């Protein structure tokens, strides 16, 4: 990703996959490549080392405490 050539003009990115990888890729695009946050749609579908059920329960508890969900 760091060496990929991006198209000219205003880019748009759609990122989906393991949550940590998606987060780091989004940060790279924003911080290092200058892509506006609003030009990126992203979803972390799972976390390495955690089941989907575990992640869902953790998100529910965070929501109940009023905490923001992981990006």
Predicted model as a PDB file, atoms N, CA, C, CB and O in Angstrom, pLDDT in the B-factor column:
MODEL        1                                                                  
ATOM      1  N   UNK A   1       0.832  -1.186   0.000  1.00 82.00           N  
ATOM      2  CA  UNK A   1       0.000   0.000   0.000  1.00 82.00           C  
ATOM      3  C   UNK A   1       0.873   1.244   0.000  1.00 82.00           C  
ATOM      4  CB  UNK A   1      -0.945   0.001   1.207  1.00 82.00           C  
ATOM      5  O   UNK A   1       0.572   2.211  -0.701  1.00 82.00           O  
ATOM      6  N   UNK A   2       1.946   1.233   0.774  1.00 87.00           N  
ATOM      7  CA  UNK A   2       2.792   2.420   0.881  1.00 87.00           C  
ATOM      8  C   UNK A   2       3.423   2.802  -0.452  1.00 87.00           C  
ATOM      9  CB  UNK A   2       3.877   2.192   1.909  1.00 87.00           C  
ATOM     10  O   UNK A   2       3.692   3.980  -0.687  1.00 87.00           O  
ATOM     11  N   UNK A   3       3.660   1.845  -1.315  1.00 90.00           N  
ATOM     12  CA  UNK A   3       4.309   2.134  -2.584  1.00 90.00           C  
ATOM     13  C   UNK A   3       3.339   2.156  -3.762  1.00 90.00           C  
ATOM     14  CB  UNK A   3       5.385   1.124  -2.840  1.00 90.00           C  
ATOM     15  O   UNK A   3       3.753   2.390  -4.897  1.00 90.00           O  
ATOM     16  N   UNK A   4       2.065   1.916  -3.506  1.00 89.00           N  
ATOM     17  CA  UNK A   4       1.083   1.883  -4.584  1.00 89.00           C  
ATOM     18  C   UNK A   4       0.902   3.275  -5.178  1.00 89.00           C  
ATOM     19  CB  UNK A   4      -0.264   1.337  -4.074  1.00 89.00           C  
ATOM     20  O   UNK A   4       0.856   4.267  -4.451  1.00 89.00           O  
ATOM     21  N   UNK A   5       0.801   3.340  -6.486  1.00 89.00           N  
ATOM     22  CA  UNK A   5       0.530   4.600  -7.169  1.00 89.00           C  
ATOM     23  C   UNK A   5      -0.972   4.869  -7.104  1.00 89.00           C  
ATOM     24  CB  UNK A   5       1.033   4.562  -8.652  1.00 89.00           C  
ATOM     25  O   UNK A   5      -1.781   4.037  -7.516  1.00 89.00           O  
ATOM     26  N   UNK A   6      -1.329   6.023  -6.589  1.00 87.00           N  
ATOM     27  CA  UNK A   6      -2.737   6.408  -6.523  1.00 87.00           C  
ATOM     28  C   UNK A   6      -3.106   7.201  -7.764  1.00 87.00           C  
ATOM     29  CB  UNK A   6      -3.029   7.229  -5.247  1.00 87.00           C  
ATOM     30  O   UNK A   6      -2.257   7.887  -8.333  1.00 87.00           O  
ATOM     31  N   UNK A   7      -4.350   7.119  -8.189  1.00 85.00           N  
ATOM     32  CA  UNK A   7      -4.773   7.903  -9.348  1.00 85.00           C  
ATOM     33  C   UNK A   7      -4.720   9.397  -9.051  1.00 85.00           C  
ATOM     34  CB  UNK A   7      -6.186   7.502  -9.775  1.00 85.00           C  
ATOM     35  O   UNK A   7      -4.779   9.809  -7.892  1.00 85.00           O  
ATOM     36  N   UNK A   8      -4.611  10.193 -10.086  1.00 87.00           N  
ATOM     37  CA  UNK A   8      -4.624  11.641  -9.903  1.00 87.00           C  
ATOM     38  C   UNK A   8      -6.049  12.088  -9.603  1.00 87.00           C  
ATOM     39  CB  UNK A   8      -4.066  12.371 -11.160  1.00 87.00           C  
ATOM     40  O   UNK A   8      -7.006  11.347  -9.830  1.00 87.00           O  
ATOM     41  N   UNK A   9      -6.177  13.289  -9.098  1.00 89.00           N  
ATOM     42  CA  UNK A   9      -7.493  13.815  -8.750  1.00 89.00           C  
ATOM     43  C   UNK A   9      -7.876  13.405  -7.340  1.00 89.00           C  
ATOM     44  CB  UNK A   9      -8.548  13.332  -9.747  1.00 89.00           C  
ATOM     45  O   UNK A   9      -7.055  12.883  -6.586  1.00 89.00           O  
ATOM     46  N   UNK A  10      -9.122  13.645  -6.996  1.00 84.00           N  
ATOM     47  CA  UNK A  10      -9.616  13.312  -5.667  1.00 84.00           C  
ATOM     48  C   UNK A  10      -9.910  11.817  -5.582  1.00 84.00           C  
ATOM     49  CB  UNK A  10     -10.881  14.135  -5.332  1.00 84.00           C  
ATOM     50  O   UNK A  10     -10.824  11.331  -6.247  1.00 84.00           O  
ATOM     51  N   UNK A  11      -9.146  11.079  -4.772  1.00 87.00           N  
ATOM     52  CA  UNK A  11      -9.370   9.637  -4.686  1.00 87.00           C  
ATOM     53  C   UNK A  11     -10.540   9.296  -3.772  1.00 87.00           C  
ATOM     54  CB  UNK A  11      -8.113   8.942  -4.191  1.00 87.00           C  
ATOM     55  O   UNK A  11     -10.988  10.119  -2.974  1.00 87.00           O  
ATOM     56  N   UNK A  12     -11.016   8.086  -3.904  1.00 93.00           N  
ATOM     57  CA  UNK A  12     -12.010   7.518  -3.003  1.00 93.00           C  
ATOM     58  C   UNK A  12     -11.532   6.118  -2.658  1.00 93.00           C  
ATOM     59  CB  UNK A  12     -13.454   7.501  -3.647  1.00 93.00           C  
ATOM     60  O   UNK A  12     -11.109   5.374  -3.543  1.00 93.00           O  
ATOM     61  N   UNK A  13     -11.592   5.752  -1.397  1.00 94.00           N  
ATOM     62  CA  UNK A  13     -11.157   4.422  -0.976  1.00 94.00           C  
ATOM     63  C   UNK A  13     -12.263   3.729  -0.204  1.00 94.00           C  
ATOM     64  CB  UNK A  13      -9.884   4.508  -0.122  1.00 94.00           C  
ATOM     65  O   UNK A  13     -12.951   4.349   0.607  1.00 94.00           O  
ATOM     66  N   UNK A  14     -12.427   2.456  -0.458  1.00 94.00           N  
ATOM     67  CA  UNK A  14     -13.338   1.604   0.293  1.00 94.00           C  
ATOM     68  C   UNK A  14     -12.488   0.508   0.892  1.00 94.00           C  
ATOM     69  CB  UNK A  14     -14.498   1.022  -0.608  1.00 94.00           C  
ATOM     70  O   UNK A  14     -11.905  -0.298   0.167  1.00 94.00           O  
ATOM     71  N   UNK A  15     -12.412   0.471   2.226  1.00 95.00           N  
ATOM     72  CA  UNK A  15     -11.558  -0.477   2.933  1.00 95.00           C  
ATOM     73  C   UNK A  15     -12.402  -1.404   3.779  1.00 95.00           C  
ATOM     74  CB  UNK A  15     -10.530   0.254   3.805  1.00 95.00           C  
ATOM     75  O   UNK A  15     -13.307  -0.953   4.480  1.00 95.00           O  
ATOM     76  N   UNK A  16     -12.118  -2.690   3.723  1.00 93.00           N  
ATOM     77  CA  UNK A  16     -12.818  -3.671   4.550  1.00 93.00           C  
ATOM     78  C   UNK A  16     -11.876  -4.824   4.818  1.00 93.00           C  
ATOM     79  CB  UNK A  16     -14.128  -4.167   3.867  1.00 93.00           C  
ATOM     80  O   UNK A  16     -11.092  -5.211   3.951  1.00 93.00           O  
ATOM     81  N   UNK A  17     -11.952  -5.373   6.019  1.00 90.00           N  
ATOM     82  CA  UNK A  17     -11.106  -6.514   6.356  1.00 90.00           C  
ATOM     83  C   UNK A  17     -10.852  -6.580   7.839  1.00 90.00           C  
ATOM     84  CB  UNK A  17      -9.789  -6.446   5.607  1.00 90.00           C  
ATOM     85  O   UNK A  17     -11.689  -6.151   8.634  1.00 90.00           O  
ATOM     86  N   UNK A  18      -9.709  -7.110   8.224  1.00 89.00           N  
ATOM     87  CA  UNK A  18      -9.332  -7.215   9.623  1.00 89.00           C  
ATOM     88  C   UNK A  18      -9.205  -5.804  10.188  1.00 89.00           C  
ATOM     89  CB  UNK A  18      -8.001  -8.017   9.793  1.00 89.00           C  
ATOM     90  O   UNK A  18      -8.585  -4.940   9.567  1.00 89.00           O  
ATOM     91  N   UNK A  19      -9.785  -5.565  11.357  1.00 87.00           N  
ATOM     92  CA  UNK A  19      -9.928  -4.210  11.900  1.00 87.00           C  
ATOM     93  C   UNK A  19      -8.612  -3.460  12.048  1.00 87.00           C  
ATOM     94  CB  UNK A  19     -10.600  -4.276  13.231  1.00 87.00           C  
ATOM     95  O   UNK A  19      -8.537  -2.281  11.703  1.00 87.00           O  
ATOM     96  N   UNK A  20      -7.583  -4.114  12.549  1.00 90.00           N  
ATOM     97  CA  UNK A  20      -6.296  -3.447  12.729  1.00 90.00           C  
ATOM     98  C   UNK A  20      -5.682  -3.019  11.412  1.00 90.00           C  
ATOM     99  CB  UNK A  20      -5.340  -4.352  13.461  1.00 90.00           C  
ATOM    100  O   UNK A  20      -5.148  -1.916  11.301  1.00 90.00           O  
ATOM    101  N   UNK A  21      -5.757  -3.884  10.415  1.00 92.00           N  
ATOM    102  CA  UNK A  21      -5.218  -3.559   9.099  1.00 92.00           C  
ATOM    103  C   UNK A  21      -5.988  -2.416   8.455  1.00 92.00           C  
ATOM    104  CB  UNK A  21      -5.250  -4.785   8.195  1.00 92.00           C  
ATOM    105  O   UNK A  21      -5.395  -1.517   7.858  1.00 92.00           O  
ATOM    106  N   UNK A  22      -7.311  -2.453   8.576  1.00 92.00           N  
ATOM    107  CA  UNK A  22      -8.144  -1.382   8.016  1.00 92.00           C  
ATOM    108  C   UNK A  22      -7.808  -0.049   8.682  1.00 92.00           C  
ATOM    109  CB  UNK A  22      -9.648  -1.707   8.196  1.00 92.00           C  
ATOM    110  O   UNK A  22      -7.687   0.971   8.003  1.00 92.00           O  
ATOM    111  N   UNK A  23      -7.655  -0.053  10.016  1.00 93.00           N  
ATOM    112  CA  UNK A  23      -7.344   1.177  10.747  1.00 93.00           C  
ATOM    113  C   UNK A  23      -6.009   1.764  10.281  1.00 93.00           C  
ATOM    114  CB  UNK A  23      -7.305   0.905  12.263  1.00 93.00           C  
ATOM    115  O   UNK A  23      -5.910   2.963  10.018  1.00 93.00           O  
ATOM    116  N   UNK A  24      -4.995   0.920  10.182  1.00 95.00           N  
ATOM    117  CA  UNK A  24      -3.671   1.413   9.781  1.00 95.00           C  
ATOM    118  C   UNK A  24      -3.656   1.881   8.324  1.00 95.00           C  
ATOM    119  CB  UNK A  24      -2.619   0.320   9.984  1.00 95.00           C  
ATOM    120  O   UNK A  24      -2.977   2.852   7.989  1.00 95.00           O  
ATOM    121  N   UNK A  25      -4.397   1.197   7.470  1.00 95.00           N  
ATOM    122  CA  UNK A  25      -4.468   1.605   6.070  1.00 95.00           C  
ATOM    123  C   UNK A  25      -5.165   2.956   5.943  1.00 95.00           C  
ATOM    124  CB  UNK A  25      -5.203   0.542   5.232  1.00 95.00           C  
ATOM    125  O   UNK A  25      -4.719   3.817   5.185  1.00 95.00           O  
ATOM    126  N   UNK A  26      -6.254   3.144   6.679  1.00 95.00           N  
ATOM    127  CA  UNK A  26      -6.961   4.422   6.644  1.00 95.00           C  
ATOM    128  C   UNK A  26      -6.053   5.548   7.149  1.00 95.00           C  
ATOM    129  CB  UNK A  26      -8.251   4.349   7.493  1.00 95.00           C  
ATOM    130  O   UNK A  26      -5.992   6.617   6.540  1.00 95.00           O  
ATOM    131  N   UNK A  27      -5.355   5.311   8.249  1.00 96.00           N  
ATOM    132  CA  UNK A  27      -4.451   6.331   8.782  1.00 96.00           C  
ATOM    133  C   UNK A  27      -3.353   6.673   7.777  1.00 96.00           C  
ATOM    134  CB  UNK A  27      -3.828   5.855  10.100  1.00 96.00           C  
ATOM    135  O   UNK A  27      -2.998   7.840   7.613  1.00 96.00           O  
ATOM    136  N   UNK A  28      -2.820   5.661   7.113  1.00 96.00           N  
ATOM    137  CA  UNK A  28      -1.793   5.910   6.101  1.00 96.00           C  
ATOM    138  C   UNK A  28      -2.339   6.794   4.978  1.00 96.00           C  
ATOM    139  CB  UNK A  28      -1.272   4.580   5.524  1.00 96.00           C  
ATOM    140  O   UNK A  28      -1.696   7.759   4.565  1.00 96.00           O  
ATOM    141  N   UNK A  29      -3.534   6.453   4.492  1.00 96.00           N  
ATOM    142  CA  UNK A  29      -4.109   7.242   3.399  1.00 96.00           C  
ATOM    143  C   UNK A  29      -4.348   8.691   3.814  1.00 96.00           C  
ATOM    144  CB  UNK A  29      -5.421   6.615   2.928  1.00 96.00           C  
ATOM    145  O   UNK A  29      -4.112   9.612   3.032  1.00 96.00           O  
ATOM    146  N   UNK A  30      -4.812   8.890   5.032  1.00 95.00           N  
ATOM    147  CA  UNK A  30      -5.104  10.242   5.505  1.00 95.00           C  
ATOM    148  C   UNK A  30      -3.822  11.011   5.832  1.00 95.00           C  
ATOM    149  CB  UNK A  30      -6.008  10.186   6.739  1.00 95.00           C  
ATOM    150  O   UNK A  30      -3.619  12.122   5.341  1.00 95.00           O  
ATOM    151  N   UNK A  31      -2.972  10.428   6.646  1.00 96.00           N  
ATOM    152  CA  UNK A  31      -1.785  11.140   7.138  1.00 96.00           C  
ATOM    153  C   UNK A  31      -0.663  11.246   6.107  1.00 96.00           C  
ATOM    154  CB  UNK A  31      -1.259  10.453   8.366  1.00 96.00           C  
ATOM    155  O   UNK A  31      -0.049  12.301   5.950  1.00 96.00           O  
ATOM    156  N   UNK A  32      -0.405  10.147   5.412  1.00 95.00           N  
ATOM    157  CA  UNK A  32       0.746  10.117   4.513  1.00 95.00           C  
ATOM    158  C   UNK A  32       0.414  10.457   3.071  1.00 95.00           C  
ATOM    159  CB  UNK A  32       1.376   8.774   4.561  1.00 95.00           C  
ATOM    160  O   UNK A  32       1.265  10.960   2.336  1.00 95.00           O  
ATOM    161  N   UNK A  33      -0.811  10.186   2.664  1.00 94.00           N  
ATOM    162  CA  UNK A  33      -1.183  10.398   1.265  1.00 94.00           C  
ATOM    163  C   UNK A  33      -2.100  11.590   1.058  1.00 94.00           C  
ATOM    164  CB  UNK A  33      -1.845   9.172   0.727  1.00 94.00           C  
ATOM    165  O   UNK A  33      -2.358  11.988  -0.078  1.00 94.00           O  
ATOM    166  N   UNK A  34      -2.601  12.167   2.161  1.00 92.00           N  
ATOM    167  CA  UNK A  34      -3.438  13.353   2.049  1.00 92.00           C  
ATOM    168  C   UNK A  34      -4.854  13.102   1.559  1.00 92.00           C  
ATOM    169  CB  UNK A  34      -2.793  14.310   1.149  1.00 92.00           C  
ATOM    170  O   UNK A  34      -5.507  14.022   1.068  1.00 92.00           O  
ATOM    171  N   UNK A  35      -5.337  11.877   1.684  1.00 94.00           N  
ATOM    172  CA  UNK A  35      -6.714  11.574   1.269  1.00 94.00           C  
ATOM    173  C   UNK A  35      -7.649  12.091   2.359  1.00 94.00           C  
ATOM    174  CB  UNK A  35      -6.923  10.021   1.024  1.00 94.00           C  
ATOM    175  O   UNK A  35      -7.459  11.772   3.532  1.00 94.00           O  
ATOM    176  N   UNK A  36      -8.655  12.885   1.992  1.00 95.00           N  
ATOM    177  CA  UNK A  36      -9.597  13.383   2.998  1.00 95.00           C  
ATOM    178  C   UNK A  36     -10.347  12.236   3.673  1.00 95.00           C  
ATOM    179  CB  UNK A  36     -10.596  14.356   2.356  1.00 95.00           C  
ATOM    180  O   UNK A  36     -10.719  11.262   3.019  1.00 95.00           O  
ATOM    181  N   UNK A  37     -10.568  12.354   4.981  1.00 94.00           N  
ATOM    182  CA  UNK A  37     -11.284  11.311   5.722  1.00 94.00           C  
ATOM    183  C   UNK A  37     -12.633  11.003   5.096  1.00 94.00           C  
ATOM    184  CB  UNK A  37     -11.475  11.728   7.172  1.00 94.00           C  
ATOM    185  O   UNK A  37     -13.061   9.849   5.063  1.00 94.00           O  
ATOM    186  N   UNK A  38     -13.291  12.022   4.607  1.00 95.00           N  
ATOM    187  CA  UNK A  38     -14.629  11.822   4.022  1.00 95.00           C  
ATOM    188  C   UNK A  38     -14.587  11.073   2.699  1.00 95.00           C  
ATOM    189  CB  UNK A  38     -15.311  13.160   3.816  1.00 95.00           C  
ATOM    190  O   UNK A  38     -15.626  10.654   2.189  1.00 95.00           O  
ATOM    191  N   UNK A  39     -13.397  10.901   2.141  1.00 95.00           N  
ATOM    192  CA  UNK A  39     -13.261  10.177   0.878  1.00 95.00           C  
ATOM    193  C   UNK A  39     -12.927   8.703   1.115  1.00 95.00           C  
ATOM    194  CB  UNK A  39     -12.181  10.827   0.008  1.00 95.00           C  
ATOM    195  O   UNK A  39     -12.560   7.985   0.185  1.00 95.00           O  
ATOM    196  N   UNK A  40     -13.057   8.262   2.367  1.00 95.00           N  
ATOM    197  CA  UNK A  40     -12.742   6.873   2.711  1.00 95.00           C  
ATOM    198  C   UNK A  40     -13.913   6.257   3.459  1.00 95.00           C  
ATOM    199  CB  UNK A  40     -11.447   6.788   3.562  1.00 95.00           C  
ATOM    200  O   UNK A  40     -14.375   6.791   4.468  1.00 95.00           O  
ATOM    201  N   UNK A  41     -14.381   5.134   2.953  1.00 94.00           N  
ATOM    202  CA  UNK A  41     -15.367   4.329   3.657  1.00 94.00           C  
ATOM    203  C   UNK A  41     -14.625   3.112   4.178  1.00 94.00           C  
ATOM    204  CB  UNK A  41     -16.584   3.926   2.726  1.00 94.00           C  
ATOM    205  O   UNK A  41     -13.883   2.474   3.431  1.00 94.00           O  
ATOM    206  N   UNK A  42     -14.813   2.781   5.452  1.00 91.00           N  
ATOM    207  CA  UNK A  42     -14.039   1.675   6.019  1.00 91.00           C  
ATOM    208  C   UNK A  42     -14.868   0.865   7.003  1.00 91.00           C  
ATOM    209  CB  UNK A  42     -12.783   2.201   6.707  1.00 91.00           C  
ATOM    210  O   UNK A  42     -15.741   1.392   7.692  1.00 91.00           O  
ATOM    211  N   UNK A  43     -14.571  -0.426   7.050  1.00 88.00           N  
ATOM    212  CA  UNK A  43     -15.240  -1.328   7.967  1.00 88.00           C  
ATOM    213  C   UNK A  43     -14.266  -2.409   8.392  1.00 88.00           C  
ATOM    214  CB  UNK A  43     -16.501  -1.942   7.326  1.00 88.00           C  
ATOM    215  O   UNK A  43     -13.686  -3.096   7.551  1.00 88.00           O  
ATOM    216  N   UNK A  44     -14.084  -2.560   9.695  1.00 82.00           N  
ATOM    217  CA  UNK A  44     -13.306  -3.670  10.229  1.00 82.00           C  
ATOM    218  C   UNK A  44     -14.255  -4.801  10.550  1.00 82.00           C  
ATOM    219  CB  UNK A  44     -12.495  -3.248  11.485  1.00 82.00           C  
ATOM    220  O   UNK A  44     -15.022  -4.720  11.509  1.00 82.00           O  
ATOM    221  N   UNK A  45     -14.211  -5.851   9.756  1.00 76.00           N  
ATOM    222  CA  UNK A  45     -15.160  -6.951   9.935  1.00 76.00           C  
ATOM    223  C   UNK A  45     -14.800  -7.890  11.067  1.00 76.00           C  
ATOM    224  CB  UNK A  45     -15.267  -7.732   8.673  1.00 76.00           C  
ATOM    225  O   UNK A  45     -15.689  -8.511  11.649  1.00 76.00           O  
ATOM    226  N   UNK A  46     -13.537  -8.012  11.395  1.00 75.00           N  
ATOM    227  CA  UNK A  46     -13.128  -8.902  12.471  1.00 75.00           C  
ATOM    228  C   UNK A  46     -11.816  -8.415  13.046  1.00 75.00           C  
ATOM    229  CB  UNK A  46     -13.001 -10.356  11.975  1.00 75.00           C  
ATOM    230  O   UNK A  46     -11.158  -7.556  12.461  1.00 75.00           O  
ATOM    231  N   UNK A  47     -11.432  -8.958  14.190  1.00 74.00           N  
ATOM    232  CA  UNK A  47     -10.148  -8.640  14.822  1.00 74.00           C  
ATOM    233  C   UNK A  47      -9.361  -9.934  14.958  1.00 74.00           C  
ATOM    234  CB  UNK A  47     -10.346  -7.949  16.221  1.00 74.00           C  
ATOM    235  O   UNK A  47      -9.885 -10.960  15.390  1.00 74.00           O  
ATOM    236  N   UNK A  48      -8.129  -9.863  14.590  1.00 76.00           N  
ATOM    237  CA  UNK A  48      -7.275 -11.032  14.700  1.00 76.00           C  
ATOM    238  C   UNK A  48      -7.236 -11.509  16.149  1.00 76.00           C  
ATOM    239  CB  UNK A  48      -5.855 -10.719  14.190  1.00 76.00           C  
ATOM    240  O   UNK A  48      -7.002 -10.717  17.062  1.00 76.00           O  
ATOM    241  N   UNK A  49      -7.462 -12.788  16.353  1.00 74.00           N  
ATOM    242  CA  UNK A  49      -7.416 -13.365  17.686  1.00 74.00           C  
ATOM    243  C   UNK A  49      -8.720 -13.298  18.466  1.00 74.00           C  
ATOM    244  CB  UNK A  49      -6.370 -12.695  18.458  1.00 74.00           C  
ATOM    245  O   UNK A  49      -8.789 -13.791  19.592  1.00 74.00           O  
ATOM    246  N   UNK A  50      -9.758 -12.697  17.886  1.00 68.00           N  
ATOM    247  CA  UNK A  50     -11.057 -12.608  18.571  1.00 68.00           C  
ATOM    248  C   UNK A  50     -12.149 -13.140  17.668  1.00 68.00           C  
ATOM    249  CB  UNK A  50     -11.370 -11.149  18.990  1.00 68.00           C  
ATOM    250  O   UNK A  50     -12.140 -12.903  16.460  1.00 68.00           O  
ATOM    251  N   UNK A  51     -13.078 -13.851  18.252  1.00 70.00           N  
ATOM    252  CA  UNK A  51     -14.207 -14.346  17.469  1.00 70.00           C  
ATOM    253  C   UNK A  51     -15.192 -13.203  17.230  1.00 70.00           C  
ATOM    254  CB  UNK A  51     -14.906 -15.537  18.190  1.00 70.00           C  
ATOM    255  O   UNK A  51     -15.140 -12.169  17.896  1.00 70.00           O  
ATOM    256  N   UNK A  52     -16.076 -13.405  16.281  1.00 69.00           N  
ATOM    257  CA  UNK A  52     -17.106 -12.406  15.991  1.00 69.00           C  
ATOM    258  C   UNK A  52     -18.016 -12.194  17.189  1.00 69.00           C  
ATOM    259  CB  UNK A  52     -17.931 -12.825  14.776  1.00 69.00           C  
ATOM    260  O   UNK A  52     -18.429 -11.068  17.466  1.00 69.00           O  
ATOM    261  N   UNK A  53     -18.331 -13.275  17.901  1.00 74.00           N  
ATOM    262  CA  UNK A  53     -19.183 -13.168  19.091  1.00 74.00           C  
ATOM    263  C   UNK A  53     -18.511 -12.326  20.171  1.00 74.00           C  
ATOM    264  CB  UNK A  53     -19.514 -14.565  19.643  1.00 74.00           C  
ATOM    265  O   UNK A  53     -19.159 -11.483  20.791  1.00 74.00           O  
ATOM    266  N   UNK A  54     -17.216 -12.549  20.399  1.00 75.00           N  
ATOM    267  CA  UNK A  54     -16.491 -11.765  21.398  1.00 75.00           C  
ATOM    268  C   UNK A  54     -16.486 -10.285  21.029  1.00 75.00           C  
ATOM    269  CB  UNK A  54     -15.053 -12.280  21.542  1.00 75.00           C  
ATOM    270  O   UNK A  54     -16.723  -9.429  21.881  1.00 75.00           O  
ATOM    271  N   UNK A  55     -16.217  -9.988  19.773  1.00 69.00           N  
ATOM    272  CA  UNK A  55     -16.177  -8.598  19.321  1.00 69.00           C  
ATOM    273  C   UNK A  55     -17.547  -7.943  19.475  1.00 69.00           C  
ATOM    274  CB  UNK A  55     -15.711  -8.520  17.856  1.00 69.00           C  
ATOM    275  O   UNK A  55     -17.638  -6.789  19.893  1.00 69.00           O  
ATOM    276  N   UNK A  56     -18.615  -8.674  19.139  1.00 73.00           N  
ATOM    277  CA  UNK A  56     -19.967  -8.122  19.267  1.00 73.00           C  
ATOM    278  C   UNK A  56     -20.294  -7.809  20.718  1.00 73.00           C  
ATOM    279  CB  UNK A  56     -21.000  -9.097  18.696  1.00 73.00           C  
ATOM    280  O   UNK A  56     -20.865  -6.761  21.017  1.00 73.00           O  
ATOM    281  N   UNK A  57     -19.934  -8.713  21.617  1.00 78.00           N  
ATOM    282  CA  UNK A  57     -20.200  -8.471  23.038  1.00 78.00           C  
ATOM    283  C   UNK A  57     -19.417  -7.259  23.545  1.00 78.00           C  
ATOM    284  CB  UNK A  57     -19.842  -9.715  23.869  1.00 78.00           C  
ATOM    285  O   UNK A  57     -19.950  -6.449  24.303  1.00 78.00           O  
ATOM    286  N   UNK A  58     -18.159  -7.133  23.132  1.00 75.00           N  
ATOM    287  CA  UNK A  58     -17.350  -5.988  23.556  1.00 75.00           C  
ATOM    288  C   UNK A  58     -17.923  -4.677  23.018  1.00 75.00           C  
ATOM    289  CB  UNK A  58     -15.899  -6.159  23.088  1.00 75.00           C  
ATOM    290  O   UNK A  58     -17.959  -3.678  23.736  1.00 75.00           O  
ATOM    291  N   UNK A  59     -18.366  -4.674  21.776  1.00 73.00           N  
ATOM    292  CA  UNK A  59     -18.974  -3.467  21.207  1.00 73.00           C  
ATOM    293  C   UNK A  59     -20.261  -3.102  21.932  1.00 73.00           C  
ATOM    294  CB  UNK A  59     -19.254  -3.663  19.715  1.00 73.00           C  
ATOM    295  O   UNK A  59     -20.525  -1.923  22.168  1.00 73.00           O  
ATOM    296  N   UNK A  60     -21.062  -4.095  22.285  1.00 79.00           N  
ATOM    297  CA  UNK A  60     -22.305  -3.840  23.010  1.00 79.00           C  
ATOM    298  C   UNK A  60     -22.007  -3.224  24.373  1.00 79.00           C  
ATOM    299  CB  UNK A  60     -23.114  -5.140  23.175  1.00 79.00           C  
ATOM    300  O   UNK A  60     -22.660  -2.260  24.774  1.00 79.00           O  
ATOM    301  N   UNK A  61     -21.018  -3.778  25.094  1.00 83.00           N  
ATOM    302  CA  UNK A  61     -20.651  -3.221  26.404  1.00 83.00           C  
ATOM    303  C   UNK A  61     -20.133  -1.787  26.266  1.00 83.00           C  
ATOM    304  CB  UNK A  61     -19.583  -4.104  27.083  1.00 83.00           C  
ATOM    305  O   UNK A  61     -20.463  -0.928  27.083  1.00 83.00           O  
ATOM    306  N   UNK A  62     -19.330  -1.528  25.242  1.00 77.00           N  
ATOM    307  CA  UNK A  62     -18.802  -0.177  25.024  1.00 77.00           C  
ATOM    308  C   UNK A  62     -19.941   0.793  24.725  1.00 77.00           C  
ATOM    309  CB  UNK A  62     -17.775  -0.172  23.865  1.00 77.00           C  
ATOM    310  O   UNK A  62     -19.949   1.917  25.228  1.00 77.00           O  
ATOM    311  N   UNK A  63     -20.891   0.369  23.918  1.00 81.00           N  
ATOM    312  CA  UNK A  63     -22.047   1.213  23.588  1.00 81.00           C  
ATOM    313  C   UNK A  63     -22.846   1.532  24.841  1.00 81.00           C  
ATOM    314  CB  UNK A  63     -22.949   0.521  22.547  1.00 81.00           C  
ATOM    315  O   UNK A  63     -23.284   2.667  25.031  1.00 81.00           O  
ATOM    316  N   UNK A  64     -23.037   0.531  25.696  1.00 86.00           N  
ATOM    317  CA  UNK A  64     -23.786   0.733  26.935  1.00 86.00           C  
ATOM    318  C   UNK A  64     -23.078   1.716  27.860  1.00 86.00           C  
ATOM    319  CB  UNK A  64     -23.992  -0.598  27.651  1.00 86.00           C  
ATOM    320  O   UNK A  64     -23.733   2.430  28.619  1.00 86.00           O  
ATOM    321  N   UNK A  65     -21.751   1.760  27.807  1.00 87.00           N  
ATOM    322  CA  UNK A  65     -20.986   2.709  28.628  1.00 87.00           C  
ATOM    323  C   UNK A  65     -20.875   4.081  27.950  1.00 87.00           C  
ATOM    324  CB  UNK A  65     -19.579   2.151  28.911  1.00 87.00           C  
ATOM    325  O   UNK A  65     -20.323   5.017  28.528  1.00 87.00           O  
ATOM    326  N   UNK A  66     -21.397   4.195  26.735  1.00 83.00           N  
ATOM    327  CA  UNK A  66     -21.334   5.460  26.017  1.00 83.00           C  
ATOM    328  C   UNK A  66     -19.988   5.718  25.359  1.00 83.00           C  
ATOM    329  CB  UNK A  66     -21.649   6.579  26.949  1.00 83.00           C  
ATOM    330  O   UNK A  66     -19.683   6.852  24.990  1.00 83.00           O  
ATOM    331  N   UNK A  67     -19.185   4.679  25.211  1.00 72.00           N  
ATOM    332  CA  UNK A  67     -17.868   4.821  24.602  1.00 72.00           C  
ATOM    333  C   UNK A  67     -17.989   4.709  23.085  1.00 72.00           C  
ATOM    334  CB  UNK A  67     -16.889   3.754  25.152  1.00 72.00           C  
ATOM    335  O   UNK A  67     -18.888   4.037  22.578  1.00 72.00           O  
ATOM    336  N   UNK A  68     -17.078   5.371  22.358  1.00 65.00           N  
ATOM    337  CA  UNK A  68     -17.098   5.217  20.893  1.00 65.00           C  
ATOM    338  C   UNK A  68     -16.640   3.817  20.514  1.00 65.00           C  
ATOM    339  CB  UNK A  68     -16.194   6.282  20.209  1.00 65.00           C  
ATOM    340  O   UNK A  68     -15.833   3.205  21.213  1.00 65.00           O  
ATOM    341  N   UNK A  69     -17.159   3.322  19.413  1.00 58.00           N  
ATOM    342  CA  UNK A  69     -16.773   1.997  18.923  1.00 58.00           C  
ATOM    343  C   UNK A  69     -15.452   2.117  18.205  1.00 58.00           C  
ATOM    344  CB  UNK A  69     -17.856   1.395  17.986  1.00 58.00           C  
ATOM    345  O   UNK A  69     -15.077   3.194  17.743  1.00 58.00           O  
ATOM    346  N   UNK A  70     -14.733   0.982  18.110  1.00 53.00           N  
ATOM    347  CA  UNK A  70     -13.460   0.966  17.391  1.00 53.00           C  
ATOM    348  C   UNK A  70     -13.674   1.366  15.951  1.00 53.00           C  
ATOM    349  CB  UNK A  70     -12.801  -0.418  17.466  1.00 53.00           C  
ATOM    350  O   UNK A  70     -14.696   1.035  15.349  1.00 53.00           O  
ATOM    351  N   UNK A  71     -12.702   2.085  15.394  1.00 46.00           N  
ATOM    352  CA  UNK A  71     -12.798   2.439  13.973  1.00 46.00           C  
ATOM    353  C   UNK A  71     -11.939   1.565  13.146  1.00 46.00           C  
ATOM    354  CB  UNK A  71     -12.424   3.870  13.740  1.00 46.00           C  
ATOM    355  O   UNK A  71     -11.894   1.719  11.925  1.00 46.00           O  
TER     356      UNK A  71                                                      
ENDMDL                                                                          
END                                                                             
